[in-house]
Amino acid sequence: MEETREKSHTKAAPKIKLGTKSSHAAYFMPMLESFAERGNLNEVIKSRVVKSCDLLDAGIPLFPNDFRKEHSVSWILDNYSSLSGEELEQQGDVVAIAGRIVSLRSFGKVIFFHLQDETGRIQCYAQKEHLGEAFAIVKKLDVGDIVGLSGHMFRTKTDELTVSCTSVKLITRSMRPLPEKYHGLKDTETRYRQRYVDLIVNPRAREIFTKRSLIVSEIRHFLEEKGFMEVETPMMHPIPGGAAAKPFITKHNALDLDLYMRIAPELYLKRLLVGGFEKVFELNRNFRNEGIDTRHNPEFTSCEFYWAYANFHDLMDMTEEMFGRVAEKVCGTTLVPYQGETIDLTPGHWHKITFYESLEQIGKHKPEFYNDYGKVKAYLQERGVKLPENEPLPKLHAELFDLDVEEKLIQPTFIYEYPIEISPLSRRNNENPQLVDRFELFMTGRELANAFSELNDPIDQRGRFEEQVRERAAGDEEAHCMDEDFLRALEYGMPPAAGEGFGIDRLVMLLTDSASIREVILFPLLRPEV
């Protein structure tokens, strides 16, 4: 009986004509077929492949790793920008730089191109008379290629500082063209999805992430100068806690255990206070299973620090000093431009107002209104707020604040003394036990930091956890869980302390004048690409 063969359902590879007989053409075919299947194959890419074949035929590798960069573009600019053409010629210094070709103009036996590394860009000049046979290789280069070169400095007729090449070596061949010079990468989602291209063609993007690195470095230095020790606590928690948020769930196969990506490091950092460390901080990621908008990304960076024998008033002073210091270092001033406003981060100029004073003075709600449960609930529902049944009045007050106060807080403002019902980890206020010693920092109409004198009474903390558990059972997915190990730690005794957490991404937004959090996160979460 003849064997039955299944018909192949594999789509036939498209036939691609390159116009070259090079034996190396087959090497590029899988890539070209992928381009064709996605509708991205064009004559520009074909031309790059043909020239790549020519280079390989000439014995030129496309991806070598034997060039050693000796100078940066910024070093060249710092050392030679002030010299005249005659002085450059007299010195005759030889430089060796490497980077990406970002523009290229060919004039027969002369080629001008701009080379860009992470520190800047500079014009380069390649002449057949100087390079000899190697000039034919330079003629095969394209915008996007990464090259290494040696040469001496001179000035052109237009007085532009330029490297006259004595050698040029291809280091990395670019198979895709960069976006066109004058239009760049305009589509916002494409910029975020292809951040690697955005960083090549968009100086503003490079500036933002250079500043971000400096901001994080300055925060770390500030805290270390104050005697805080940097620590690392778990990213995967058996019990989610430390904030009101819905966590991501993952699975540890060996232990057959559900774990939660951390929503906050708070409860672990407090355990360190119990253990005897008095000043600790952590700069790291948190993960919250929430929506995405201009202020929220499910994966974000925060700084949390805890200080034994201090209270939330101490943290107000320290926050002003820290933010002012960082602004001065990064921006050169404490008067920071943001979306048409000037934000004054000068220490001593920050506003302070209690939570209920803000409802009255900024939200324009009188006590007889906000203390009337029915009126507040009806008002919120008319404004489109979806409320659970039997939501406690203080939680309605929090909704009122979000609607009518928060967006009006443009200059740095500490809102303090919150209701206990929305602050399950904060210490009670001595004068009014229904309030807590807590503040949130707002500016540019958004929250930037949350801090409080820590609750270290294990009996009180157990009672608040139990209330959170009841709320969770009633449907609040963001309510806290019972954490018996944390309670056990408190039962050993945690010193009085104050702690604060603030979002690095939102601070970077402020100090780089960025309207969206996606501008300051290198690879923000996006919907899958179709």
C-alpha positions in Angstrom: 0.0 0.0 0.0 1.4 3.4 -1.0 2.3 5.6 2.0 0.1 8.7 2.3 1.9 11.9 2.6 0.4 15.0 4.3 0.3 18.1 2.2 2.5 20.8 3.4 0.7 23.9 4.6 3.8 25.9 4.8 3.6 29.1 2.8 6.0 29.2 -0.1 8.9 31.7 0.5 8.5 34.7 -1.8 11.0 34.9 -4.7 13.3 37.8 -4.2 15.5 39.2 -6.9 18.6 41.1 -5.7 20.4 41.8 -9.0 23.6 40.2 -7.7 25.4 36.9 -8.4 27.3 37.0 -5.1 27.7 33.7 -3.3 26.9 35.6 -0.1 23.3 36.5 -1.2 21.9 33.3 0.2 23.1 34.4 3.7 20.6 37.3 3.7 17.6 35.4 2.3 16.0 34.4 5.6 16.0 38.1 6.7 14.7 39.3 3.3 11.9 36.7 3.3 10.8 37.9 6.7 10.8 41.5 5.5 8.7 40.4 2.4 6.2 38.4 4.5 5.6 41.5 6.7 5.4 43.8 3.7 8.5 45.7 4.7 10.8 44.8 1.9 11.8 47.7 -0.3 14.5 48.7 -2.7 16.5 50.5 0.0 16.9 47.3 2.0 17.7 45.4 -1.2 20.4 47.9 -2.0 21.9 47.5 1.4 22.0 43.8 1.0 23.7 44.1 -2.4 26.3 46.4 -1.0 26.8 44.1 1.9 27.5 41.2 -0.5 30.0 43.4 -2.3 31.8 44.1 1.0 31.9 40.4 1.9 33.1 39.6 -1.6 36.0 42.1 -1.0 36.8 40.3 2.3 35.4 43.0 4.5 33.6 41.5 7.5 30.3 43.1 8.4 30.5 42.7 12.2 34.1 42.6 13.4 35.2 43.3 16.9 38.8 44.4 16.6 38.6 48.2 16.6 39.5 50.0 19.9 37.9 53.4 20.5 40.4 55.8 22.1 38.4 59.1 22.2 34.8 60.2 22.6 33.2 63.0 20.5 32.7 65.1 23.6 36.4 64.8 24.4 37.3 66.0 20.9 34.9 68.9 21.2 36.2 69.9 24.6 39.8 69.8 23.5 39.7 71.2 20.0 36.7 73.5 19.6 38.6 76.5 20.7 41.5 76.0 18.3 41.8 77.7 14.9 42.5 75.8 11.7 46.2 76.8 11.9 46.5 75.6 15.5 44.9 72.3 14.6 47.3 71.8 11.7 50.3 72.7 13.9 49.3 70.1 16.5 48.5 67.4 14.1 47.0 65.2 16.8 45.5 61.8 15.7 42.2 60.7 17.2 40.5 57.3 17.1 36.7 57.4 17.5 33.8 55.1 16.8 30.1 55.6 16.4 27.1 55.6 14.0 26.9 57.4 10.7 23.8 59.6 11.0 24.2 61.7 7.8 26.2 61.1 4.6 27.0 63.2 1.5 29.1 61.8 -1.3 30.8 64.1 -3.9 32.7 61.6 -6.1 36.1 61.3 -4.6 35.1 63.1 -1.4 32.6 62.0 1.3 31.4 64.0 4.2 29.5 62.3 7.0 28.5 62.9 10.6 29.5 60.3 13.2 27.5 60.1 16.5 28.4 58.4 19.7 26.7 58.6 23.1 28.4 61.9 23.9 27.6 63.9 20.7 28.2 64.1 16.9 31.0 65.4 14.7 31.6 65.8 11.0 34.1 63.5 9.3 35.8 63.8 5.9 36.9 60.9 3.7 39.0 61.6 0.6 40.1 59.0 -1.9 43.6 60.7 -2.1 44.1 59.9 1.6 42.4 56.5 1.9 43.5 54.9 -1.4 41.8 51.5 -2.1 40.0 51.7 1.2 37.9 54.6 -0.2 36.0 52.0 -2.2 34.8 50.5 1.0 33.7 53.8 2.4 31.6 54.3 -0.8 29.6 51.2 0.2 28.7 52.6 3.7 25.2 53.8 4.5 23.6 56.0 7.1 23.1 53.8 10.2 26.4 51.9 9.8 28.7 51.9 12.9 32.3 52.7 12.0 35.6 53.2 13.6 38.1 55.7 12.2 41.4 57.5 12.8 42.3 60.9 11.6 43.5 64.4 12.4 41.5 67.5 13.2 41.0 70.4 10.8 38.5 73.1 9.9 36.5 73.3 6.7 35.9 76.4 4.6 32.8 77.0 6.7 34.9 76.7 9.9 33.3 73.4 11.0 35.5 71.3 13.2 36.0 68.0 11.3 38.0 64.8 11.4 40.0 64.1 8.3 40.1 60.3 8.0 43.3 58.4 7.5 41.5 55.1 8.1 37.9 54.0 8.2 36.7 50.6 9.4 33.2 49.1 9.2 32.3 47.8 12.7 28.6 47.0 12.3 26.5 46.9 9.2 23.0 48.4 9.5 20.5 46.4 7.5 17.6 48.8 8.0 17.6 52.5 7.1 17.1 55.1 9.8 14.1 57.4 9.7 14.4 60.2 7.2 16.4 63.1 8.6 13.8 65.9 8.6 10.8 63.8 9.6 12.4 61.5 12.1 10.4 59.1 14.2 7.1 61.0 14.6 4.6 58.3 15.6 4.5 58.3 19.4 3.8 54.6 19.8 6.6 53.7 17.4 9.0 55.8 19.4 8.2 53.9 22.5 8.1 50.5 20.9 11.3 51.1 19.0 13.1 53.0 21.6 16.5 51.9 20.2 15.7 53.9 17.0 14.2 56.8 19.0 17.5 57.1 20.9 19.5 57.2 17.7 17.5 59.9 16.0 16.0 61.9 18.8 18.5 64.0 20.9 15.6 64.8 23.3 15.1 61.2 24.2 18.9 60.7 24.9 18.8 63.8 27.1 15.8 62.6 29.1 17.5 59.2 30.0 20.8 60.8 30.7 19.1 63.1 33.2 17.2 60.1 34.6 20.4 58.4 35.4 21.7 61.5 37.1 18.5 61.9 39.1 18.8 58.4 40.5 22.5 58.9 41.2 21.9 62.1 43.1 19.0 60.6 45.2 21.3 57.7 46.1 24.1 60.1 47.1 21.8 62.3 49.1 20.5 59.4 51.2 23.9 57.9 51.7 25.2 61.3 52.9 22.3 61.3 55.4 23.5 57.9 56.8 20.9 55.7 55.0 22.0 52.2 53.9 20.8 50.9 50.6 19.2 47.4 50.8 17.5 44.9 48.5 14.3 43.2 49.6 12.3 40.5 47.7 10.6 41.2 44.4 8.3 38.1 44.8 6.1 38.1 47.9 4.0 35.2 49.4 1.6 37.9 50.6 1.1 41.2 48.7 1.3 44.2 51.0 2.6 47.7 51.6 0.1 49.5 49.4 -3.5 49.5 48.2 -3.1 47.9 44.7 -3.9 44.8 42.7 -0.8 42.6 42.3 0.5 40.4 39.5 0.5 36.7 40.3 3.2 34.3 39.3 3.9 30.6 40.1 6.9 28.9 41.7 6.8 25.4 40.3 9.3 23.7 42.7 7.4 24.8 45.8 4.0 24.7 44.0 3.4 28.2 45.4 1.6 31.3 44.1 3.7 34.4 44.5 3.0 38.0 43.9 5.2 40.6 42.2 5.7 43.2 44.8 3.4 46.2 44.9 5.7 47.9 47.5 8.8 47.0 49.6 7.3 48.7 52.8 6.7 45.7 55.0 10.1 44.2 54.4 11.9 47.5 55.0 10.0 47.8 58.3 11.2 44.3 59.3 14.8 45.7 58.9 13.9 48.4 61.5 12.8 45.6 63.8 16.2 43.9 63.2 18.1 47.0 64.3 18.9 49.0 61.1 17.8 52.6 61.8 18.1 54.2 58.3 17.4 52.1 55.2 16.4 52.8 51.6 15.6 50.9 48.5 15.6 52.1 44.8 13.9 49.5 42.8 10.9 48.3 40.8 7.3 47.8 41.9 4.5 46.1 39.9 0.8 46.9 40.0 -1.8 45.3 37.9 -3.6 48.5 36.9 -4.4 50.6 33.9 -2.0 52.5 31.7 -2.2 56.2 31.1 0.1 59.3 31.1 0.9 58.9 34.8 0.8 55.1 35.3 2.8 52.1 34.0 2.3 48.7 35.6 6.1 48.4 36.1 7.6 51.5 37.7 10.5 52.6 39.9 10.2 54.0 43.4 12.5 55.0 46.2 11.4 54.1 49.8 13.3 55.0 52.9 12.7 54.5 56.6 14.1 56.4 59.5 14.0 55.2 63.1 13.3 57.7 65.8 11.9 60.3 63.3 8.4 61.4 62.5 6.6 62.6 59.3 7.5 66.2 60.0 11.1 65.3 59.8 10.4 63.7 56.4 8.8 66.9 55.1 12.0 68.8 55.8 14.1 66.1 54.3 12.0 65.8 51.2 12.2 69.6 50.5 16.0 69.4 50.9 16.4 66.3 48.8 14.2 67.4 45.9 15.8 70.9 45.9 19.3 69.3 45.9 18.4 67.0 43.0 16.8 69.8 40.9 19.9 72.0 41.5 22.2 69.3 40.4 20.2 68.1 37.3 18.6 71.4 36.1 21.0 74.0 37.6 18.1 75.7 39.4 15.3 75.0 41.8 12.9 76.9 39.5 11.9 74.1 37.2 9.8 74.7 34.0 7.0 72.1 33.6 4.3 72.3 30.8 4.1 76.0 30.9 4.4 76.4 34.6 7.4 77.2 36.8 7.6 74.8 39.7 9.4 76.3 42.7 11.3 73.5 44.5 13.3 75.9 46.7 13.3 74.4 50.2 11.2 76.6 52.6 8.8 77.6 49.8 6.6 74.5 50.0 3.0 74.7 51.1 1.4 72.6 53.9 -2.3 72.1 54.5 -4.3 69.4 56.2 -6.5 67.0 54.3 -9.8 68.5 55.5 -8.6 72.1 55.1 -7.8 71.3 51.5 -11.4 70.0 50.9 -12.7 73.3 52.3 -10.1 75.9 51.0 -9.3 74.3 47.6 -12.2 72.0 46.9 -14.7 74.6 48.2 -16.7 72.0 50.1 -18.1 73.1 53.5 -18.1 70.6 56.5 -21.8 70.5 56.5 -21.7 69.1 53.0 -18.8 66.7 53.2 -20.0 65.3 56.5 -23.4 64.4 55.0 -23.0 60.9 53.6 -26.0 61.1 51.3 -25.1 64.4 49.8 -21.5 63.4 49.2 -22.4 60.0 47.6 -25.0 61.7 45.3 -22.5 64.3 44.3 -19.8 61.8 43.4 -22.2 59.6 41.5 -23.3 62.7 39.5 -19.7 63.3 38.7 -19.4 59.7 37.3 -17.6 58.1 40.2 -18.5 54.4 40.6 -18.9 53.6 44.3 -19.2 50.2 46.1 -22.2 49.7 48.4 -21.7 51.0 51.9 -18.4 52.8 51.1 -17.3 54.5 54.4 -17.6 58.3 54.5 -13.8 58.9 54.8 -13.3 57.0 51.5 -15.9 59.2 49.9 -13.8 62.2 51.2 -10.8 60.7 49.4 -12.8 60.6 46.2 -13.8 64.2 46.7 -10.1 65.1 47.1 -9.2 63.3 43.9 -12.0 65.1 42.0 -11.8 68.7 43.3 -8.4 69.2 44.9 -5.6 67.2 43.5 -5.4 68.7 40.0 -5.3 72.2 41.5 -2.1 71.5 43.5 0.5 72.8 41.1 3.2 74.1 43.4 4.8 71.6 45.9 2.2 71.0 48.6 2.1 68.6 51.6 -1.4 67.4 52.4 -1.3 65.9 55.9 -3.5 64.4 58.6 -5.5 61.8 56.6 -8.4 59.8 57.9 -7.4 56.5 59.4 -9.8 54.5 57.2 -7.6 55.2 54.1 -4.2 54.8 55.9 -4.0 51.3 57.3 -0.2 51.4 58.0 0.1 54.9 59.6 0.4 55.9 63.2 -2.6 57.5 64.9 -2.5 61.2 65.6 -2.1 61.9 69.3 -4.7 64.7 69.4 -7.3 63.1 67.1 -7.1 59.2 66.9 -9.4 59.2 63.8 -6.6 60.9 61.9 -3.1 59.6 61.2 0.3 61.3 61.0 0.6 61.0 57.3 1.3 63.3 54.3 1.2 63.0 50.6 3.2 65.4 48.4 1.5 66.9 45.4 2.7 69.1 42.6 1.8 69.6 38.9 -1.7 68.3 39.8 -0.5 64.8 40.8 0.8 62.8 43.8 4.6 62.5 44.0 5.2 61.0 47.4 3.5 59.3 50.3 4.9 59.3 53.9 3.8 58.7 57.5 4.9 58.1 61.0 4.8 54.4 61.1 2.3 52.3 63.0 4.4 50.1 65.4 1.6 49.0 67.7 1.1 45.3 66.8 -2.4 45.2 68.4 -3.6 48.2 66.5 -2.0 46.9 63.3 -3.8 43.5 63.6 -7.1 45.3 64.0 -6.5 47.3 60.9 -5.5 44.3 58.9 -8.6 42.5 60.0 -10.7 45.4 58.7 -8.8 45.3 55.4 -9.5 41.5 55.2 -13.2 42.2 55.6 -13.1 44.8 52.9 -11.2 42.4 50.6 -13.9 39.7 51.2 -16.5 42.3 50.3 -14.9 42.8 46.9 -12.1 45.3 47.3 -9.2 43.7 45.3 -6.8 46.4 46.5 -7.4 46.0 50.2 -4.5 44.6 52.3 -4.1 41.0 53.2 -3.4 39.6 56.7 0.4 39.3 57.1 1.1 37.2 60.3 4.8 37.3 59.8 4.9 41.1 59.7 2.7 41.2 62.8 5.1 38.8 64.5 8.0 41.2 63.6 6.1 44.1 65.2 5.5 41.9 68.3 9.3 41.8 68.8 9.2 45.6 68.8 9.8 48.1 66.0 11.2 51.5 67.1 9.1 54.6 66.4 9.9 55.6 62.8 8.9 57.5 59.7 8.9 56.2 56.2 8.4 57.6 52.7 8.0 56.4 49.2 8.1 58.4 46.0 7.9 57.7 42.3 11.2 58.1 40.4 9.3 58.2 37.1 7.1 61.1 38.1 10.1 63.0 39.5 11.9 62.5 36.2 8.8 63.7 34.3 9.0 66.9 36.4 12.7 67.5 36.0 12.7 66.8 32.2 9.4 68.6 31.4 7.8 65.4 30.1 4.0 65.2 29.9 3.8 61.4 29.8 5.4 58.7 32.0 6.1 56.8 28.8 8.6 59.5 27.8 10.8 58.7 30.9 10.6 54.9 30.9 13.0 53.3 28.4 10.6 50.5 27.4 7.1 51.2 28.7 4.4 48.5 28.5 2.5 48.5 25.2 -0.2 46.4 23.6 1.3 43.6 21.5 2.4 44.6 18.1 0.0 43.4 15.4 
